[in-house]
């Protein structure tokens, strides 16, 4: 398998590779490889990531010094048994989403020689989509691990910032850079993710994966946020997007949300002061000018010389304001579904407007790292013209593994909902114990973890009930067929026992049927203690929606 891939890399017609290793190099790397879950799998490395003994060009031909050692992520894959066979082409210094900004040649989509491959991880995506290798490494600062995946019909996994070591990676924006993977299925993406996620104390931006996910991150993702208004998409993209929305409704409950804060944050990456970080990271390599430098990359990065320290701090303040607004989406939803790009430009269109065409491609991707989110790009069929169409599922930091599960359900790969942990009980909460509500810390303190956001089966009604603070009561009846918003938490049995004495009448615990047909213990109300004539709030669909309406 390894040497078949090596031969395919040597004979490919696309400029997907900067360096294809010789047989002796590959044998040496194979001897370094462990006997792990990726044993015998060949992989390709984006050429801004170090492989020992091979120059790391970052798409710049004057960078000819061989790397002294492997990048941390390459070592991790070798330990898992995978073997590198080549270094792949990229937009120079990982600055671009098009795949054309390289002195080594422009890549194109595997589906069309006239359309761009996407970048900056162009060669890695082409290598996987062409069937040369099942796994390739890329990087993603503004979308470089997702745009090429979408344009070539494959999976692109962008982990939470800091989970994968960036030691031995040529920096673009060190605070935002992520190492990503390209695969043809989610199962391989999951295996690679498990292999490469590790804390690197020698890397300043590294972060450990928490032993338990943050309180608002569910184990099983069932609620997807979608834009509440039409998107700016090219016509063929609009058709494919409509089909993607229909598919999403078959695997999750969809919640319309305002995505304006996400779009505003996306514009900050290049229109705001954050391009100054690229200047700090590699601006010194852009002078003096010469044929080895891509003129568009040089123009963009050196343009940051006019940015002041005050501009940077103003931008950071604006970003935090937008982050606070954007994160509200993930209070009532597990993930956000967006197209990866607004369209799929041709090579000619990019050549005619290299900055404008590239900038538009980042409309729905630029903000993900700025807002500290994780994302997975997955295939979503084809456009009417036959080009691949891709969407991205975006979730909060450290939701990576549940997000991979959601990606598997999107692609139709096997994925089973996890069982409740031994000694734990699942509890449906509907009001004050929801994430972000006043009593939610009580569940966390009792050892609870959010299992899933969901809705009840149809027929339940929701009422305001008396008590020490505002709270609702759930009563079976003739309510909406759409059900009522709930969260399902897992509590240790002793934690549930400690919770019981704190529940004030008319509330209590009883069976609650969920919209997937399962029945769990949950908060319900005694109808005799509720004024059902004047306090019915069922039409709001849930407690949070009722509270929002009451604040208007």
HELIX and SHEET records of a PDB file:
HELIX    1   1 UNK A    2  UNK A   11  1                                  10    
HELIX    2   2 UNK A   23  UNK A   32  1                                  10    
HELIX    3   3 UNK A   72  UNK A   79  1                                   8    
HELIX    4   4 UNK A   92  UNK A   94  5                                   3    
HELIX    5   5 UNK A  122  UNK A  129  1                                   8    
HELIX    6   6 UNK A  147  UNK A  152  1                                   6    
HELIX    7   7 UNK A  186  UNK A  196  1                                  11    
HELIX    8   8 UNK A  235  UNK A  248  1                                  14    
HELIX    9   9 UNK A  260  UNK A  271  1                                  12    
HELIX   10  10 UNK A  273  UNK A  275  5                                   3    
HELIX   11  11 UNK A  276  UNK A  282  1                                   7    
HELIX   12  12 UNK A  283  UNK A  286  5                                   4    
HELIX   13  13 UNK A  295  UNK A  302  1                                   8    
HELIX   14  14 UNK A  303  UNK A  306  5                                   4    
HELIX   15  15 UNK A  309  UNK A  326  1                                  18    
HELIX   16  16 UNK A  329  UNK A  332  1                                   4    
HELIX   17  17 UNK A  347  UNK A  352  1                                   6    
HELIX   18  18 UNK A  354  UNK A  361  1                                   8    
HELIX   19  19 UNK A  367  UNK A  370  1                                   4    
HELIX   20  20 UNK A  400  UNK A  411  1                                  12    
HELIX   21  21 UNK A  440  UNK A  445  1                                   6    
HELIX   22  22 UNK A  493  UNK A  500  1                                   8    
HELIX   23  23 UNK A  527  UNK A  529  5                                   3    
HELIX   24  24 UNK A  538  UNK A  540  5                                   3    
HELIX   25  25 UNK A  543  UNK A  551  1                                   9    
SHEET    1   A11 UNK A  17  UNK A  20  0                                        
SHEET    2   A11 UNK A  83  UNK A  88 -1                                        
SHEET    3   A11 UNK A  42  UNK A  46  1                                        
SHEET    4   A11 UNK A 135  UNK A 140  1                                        
SHEET    5   A11 UNK A 178  UNK A 183 -1                                        
SHEET    6   A11 UNK A 155  UNK A 158 -1                                        
SHEET    7   A11 UNK A 373  UNK A 382 -1                                        
SHEET    8   A11 UNK A 388  UNK A 396 -1                                        
SHEET    9   A11 UNK A 335  UNK A 339 -1                                        
SHEET   10   A11 UNK A 223  UNK A 227  1                                        
SHEET   11   A11 UNK A 253  UNK A 257  1                                        
SHEET    1   B 5 UNK A 449  UNK A 455  0                                        
SHEET    2   B 5 UNK A 485  UNK A 492 -1                                        
SHEET    3   B 5 UNK A 424  UNK A 429 -1                                        
SHEET    4   B 5 UNK A 519  UNK A 525  1                                        
SHEET    5   B 5 UNK A 507  UNK A 513 -1                                        
SHEET    1   C 2 UNK A 460  UNK A 465  0                                        
SHEET    2   C 2 UNK A 471  UNK A 476 -1                                        
END                                                                             
